[in-house]
């Protein structure tokens, strides 16, 4: 009677991934990120370190890790960030240790960052990174969405539009590029990408040993 190999009965563990969503302001990445976090328990938003002061209702350690500028600069010098950037007068960075621990434990980390942060992250983490860029259906629609918010002056909107054109120029630095002309359809594609990337061979822990066990001749022992 063949003796059961308990190792073959165990589900394969996998390494987590770093899932990046980037887009110009108004193209929908924040909405897609919220939908992804609500629909999938195995992915968490990266909690950045920032020198920006807390806004009303924000909680240290949940929304951001709030630090002063000297502390942030020391963390940069000590190599404690996977990526960091200076945006609108404040510094933002992704803490290396927390993210690497999540990857090893099979947890996925969601990043809502721009092309520069994505580039840094890819340089540091390579094959762990999945890069998705979200495009608007048109520049006119992007401007309409920004104006529909009703929160920005004409001057701010003009600045955002100029920045958007510059950001769109970096679309070819991403693994996937989606056009968000319908939020639900675009979200379905984002989920498809996440599911496929989770199944990639390189992320399956113990797969080599598992396959080798399957190829062995059965051990026949008398009952």
Secondary structure as UniProt FT lines:
FT   HELIX           6..9
FT   STRAND          18..23
FT   TURN            25..26
FT   HELIX           29..39
FT   TURN            41..42
FT   STRAND          43..45
FT   STRAND          48..50
FT   TURN            56..57
FT   TURN            61..63
FT   STRAND          64..66
FT   HELIX           69..77
FT   TURN            78..79
FT   STRAND          81..87
FT   TURN            88..89
FT   STRAND          90..95
FT   HELIX           96..104
FT   TURN            105..106
FT   STRAND          108..112
FT   HELIX           115..125
FT   HELIX           126..128
FT   STRAND          129..136
FT   HELIX           139..149
FT   HELIX           154..168
FT   TURN            169..170
FT   HELIX           171..173
FT   STRAND          176..180
FT   HELIX           183..198
FT   HELIX           201..203
FT   TURN            205..206
FT   HELIX           207..215
//
